[in-house]
Each structure stands twice: as C-alpha cells, then as structure tokens.
Amino acid sequence: MKTAVVLLPGLNRDRDMIAALTTITGKVPATVWQTETALPDVDLVVVPGGFSFGDYLRAGAIAARSPVMRAVAEAAAKGVPVLGVCNGFQILCEAGLLPGALMRNAALRFVCREVKLEVTNARTRFSTAYEQGQIIRCPVAHHDGNYFADEATLKALQDHDRIVFRYADGTNPNGAINDIAGIVNAAGNVLGMMPHPENLIEPDHGGTDGRGIFESALGVSQSVAA
C-alpha cells in the first residue's frame, strides 16, 4: 500500500501521520510539498493537522489555495481516497472538497483531550473496520473544530449517511452542530475529521481505536478496534 502526506507551512502533525502510516503499511509515505502540482500514484492521500500558514484569515483558507491542493482535488475526482485530519479537515472544507465550515470552539479555548466517537456509518471507505454504532476513543487538539453547515447541507449529510463520526457520551469538545466529528463527500472517498486517529494506533499510545480508519481506507487487516 502506497500513501502520501501533504506538507504545508505551519503543519505540526505531519511527523505523527508519517509515523502512523509507516507503522500500518510498513512503508514510509511519500511527502508532497505545497508547491507541487502533481501527486504520486498512491492508495491514500492525507492532509494532516496543525496550523497551516498560521491559520491567518481562517483556519485552512490560505492552504486551500496552494498548488498541491489542486492536485489533491484532481486525485479525489479520480476516486483516490483522501483523509483530512484536524487542520486537514478545515483545508478540505475551504477547498470545497467537503461542505460546511469549521468555526472557533464554542468556549473560545484550545482543547486537547480524549473524546469518544460514535461510528454512525460503518459502511464508508474509511470505517469498515468498525461496527455500526461502535464507540471508540480518539484524542483531539484544536481551536477551530466547531463544525457548522446550513439546514439543507445538514439534511443532505444525514439523508445520504455522510456523517461518519459523531462525538459521543457528552464529549463534544467544540460545540459542533449535531455533534458532527467527521464527514465524507458525496462520492465517499474524501473524509474530513477533527480528532486525531494517528495518535491512537498502537498499544504504546494507550490503545488502537484510531487504526481502523487507516485499515479501512487501505483495505488491510480489518480488525475492529477495542
């Protein structure tokens, strides 16, 4: 399995993502800098978390207009799986690859803690390693994770089962509408999520609940996290 990680100025979770993908696939992912206009032939593209371009203007707004994101959009249009985590989720929304927007956390404070997620659709390209309705653990670390969309968009997300993860058991850390933590595009090959699954993929992390997202996307060793 071949993967690629997008690199942008200000991202600080790229090394975590590279380490996670290396552990899961046994191969070091390709890295693609912001000025690149083409991606290598890979099975998964990841836009990691951080604070691209200092989150000036809006979180992800400048990064979304980088040359590499046009290449990511082209790959997504061809059906290549694309995962955006935290700032990556914000970038995918700003680039128009996913609907809605990520606003400041309701408490106007940075949050860094573990939350619980409900797998609300276990049939997507990114969630088949889980059971429907399964509750998993996952860490978060963000200041702008308050997902919002208008009523028509929310209805479309709900009606077409595009909400993959919701914050569960009262652990919503940011005020996201309908407890939304992760969504997919209409084609089902682009997932954006605020929590960081790459930080819970091996026992040394304290659990493996996040591993299933990568296993699902890559079609490898699909074991339900516990």
Residue pairs with C-beta under 8 A, 6 or more apart in sequence:
1 25
1 27
1 43
1 44
1 218
1 219
1 220
2 25
2 27
2 29
2 30
2 40
2 41
2 42
2 43
2 44
3 21
3 25
3 27
3 29
3 30
3 42
3 43
3 44
3 45
3 46
3 218
4 29
4 30
4 31
4 32
4 39
4 40
4 42
4 44
4 45
4 46
5 14
5 17
5 18
5 21
5 29
5 30
5 31
5 32
5 46
5 48
6 31
6 32
6 34
6 45
6 46
6 47
6 48
6 68
6 69
6 72
6 88
7 14
7 31
7 32
7 33
7 34
8 34
8 47
8 50
8 52
8 53
8 63
8 66
8 68
8 91
9 34
9 52
9 53
10 50
10 51
10 52
10 53
10 54
10 55
11 48
11 49
11 50
11 51
11 52
11 87
12 49
12 50
12 51
13 48
13 49
13 50
13 85
13 86
13 87
13 196
13 198
14 31
14 48
14 50
16 48
16 196
16 198
16 199
17 29
17 46
17 48
17 49
17 85
17 198
18 28
18 29
18 31
19 198
20 197
20 198
20 199
20 201
20 210
20 214
21 27
21 28
21 29
21 44
21 46
21 198
21 214
22 28
22 29
23 201
23 202
24 201
24 211
24 214
24 215
24 218
24 220
25 218
25 220
29 42
29 46
30 40
30 42
32 39
32 40
32 68
32 71
33 68
34 63
34 66
34 67
34 68
35 66
35 67
35 68
36 67
36 68
36 71
37 67
37 68
37 70
37 71
38 71
39 45
39 68
39 71
39 72
39 74
39 75
39 80
42 80
43 80
43 81
43 217
43 218
44 80
44 81
44 82
44 83
44 214
44 217
44 218
45 72
45 75
45 76
45 80
45 81
45 82
45 83
46 82
46 83
46 84
46 85
46 88
47 72
47 82
47 83
47 84
47 85
47 87
47 88
47 91
47 92
48 85
48 86
48 87
48 88
48 198
49 85
49 86
49 87
49 88
49 141
49 142
49 196
50 86
50 87
51 59
51 87
52 59
52 60
52 62
52 63
52 87
52 91
53 62
53 63
55 87
55 143
55 144
56 62
58 90
58 94
58 144
59 87
59 90
59 94
59 102
59 143
59 144
60 87
60 90
60 91
60 92
60 93
60 94
60 95
60 102
61 94
63 69
63 87
63 91
63 94
64 91
64 92
64 94
64 95
64 96
65 95
69 91
69 95
72 82
72 95
72 97
73 95
73 96
73 97
75 82
76 82
76 97
76 185
76 187
76 189
76 190
79 187
79 189
80 189
81 125
81 126
81 189
81 190
81 191
81 217
82 92
82 97
82 189
82 190
82 191
83 126
83 190
83 191
83 192
83 193
83 213
83 217
84 90
84 91
84 92
84 97
84 98
84 190
84 191
84 192
84 193
85 192
85 193
85 194
85 195
85 196
85 197
85 198
86 140
86 141
86 142
86 145
86 193
86 194
86 195
86 196
87 142
88 192
89 98
89 102
89 182
89 192
89 193
89 194
90 102
90 144
92 98
92 190
92 192
93 99
93 100
93 101
93 102
93 192
97 185
97 190
97 192
98 183
98 184
98 185
98 190
98 192
99 149
99 153
99 156
99 157
99 183
100 147
100 148
100 149
100 153
100 183
101 147
101 148
101 149
102 144
102 145
102 146
102 147
102 148
102 194
103 144
103 146
103 147
103 148
104 143
104 144
104 146
105 111
105 142
105 143
105 144
105 145
105 146
105 173
105 174
105 175
106 146
106 174
106 175
107 174
107 175
109 143
110 141
110 142
110 143
111 140
111 141
111 142
111 143
111 145
111 173
111 174
112 139
112 140
112 141
113 139
113 140
113 173
114 137
114 138
114 139
114 140
115 137
115 138
115 139
115 140
115 167
115 168
115 171
115 172
115 173
115 181
115 195
116 135
116 136
116 137
116 138
116 167
116 168
116 169
116 171
117 135
117 136
117 137
117 138
117 165
117 166
117 167
117 168
117 181
117 182
117 195
118 133
118 134
118 135
118 165
118 166
118 167
118 168
119 127
119 130
119 131
119 132
119 133
119 134
119 135
119 136
119 164
119 165
120 133
120 161
120 163
120 164
120 165
120 166
121 127
121 132
121 161
121 162
121 163
121 164
121 184
122 128
122 130
122 131
122 132
122 133
122 134
123 132
123 161
124 161
124 164
124 184
124 188
124 191
124 216
125 184
125 188
125 189
125 191
125 216
125 217
126 164
126 184
126 191
126 213
126 216
126 217
127 164
127 165
127 212
127 213
127 216
128 216
128 222
129 211
129 212
129 213
129 215
129 216
129 222
129 223
129 224
129 225
130 136
130 212
130 216
130 224
130 225
131 224
134 224
134 225
135 168
135 169
136 209
136 210
136 212
136 225
137 200
137 207
137 209
138 195
138 196
138 197
138 200
138 209
138 210
139 195
139 196
139 199
139 200
140 173
140 174
140 194
140 195
140 196
141 196
142 174
142 194
145 173
145 174
145 176
145 194
146 174
146 175
146 176
146 177
147 174
147 176
147 177
147 180
147 181
147 183
147 194
148 176
148 177
149 157
149 177
154 177
154 178
156 162
157 163
157 180
157 183
158 178
160 186
162 183
162 184
162 185
162 186
162 188
163 178
163 180
163 182
163 183
164 182
164 183
164 184
164 191
164 193
165 180
165 181
165 182
165 193
165 195
166 178
166 179
166 180
166 181
167 173
167 176
167 179
167 180
167 181
168 179
172 179
174 194
176 194
181 193
181 194
181 195
182 191
182 192
182 193
182 194
182 195
183 191
183 192
183 193
184 190
184 191
184 192
191 213
191 217
193 213
195 210
196 210
197 209
197 210
197 211
197 213
197 214
198 210
198 214
199 205
199 210
200 206
200 207
200 208
200 209
200 210
200 211
201 208
201 210
201 211
201 214
202 208
202 211
207 225
208 225
208 226
209 225
209 226
210 225
211 225
212 222
212 223
212 224
212 225
215 221
215 222
215 223
216 222
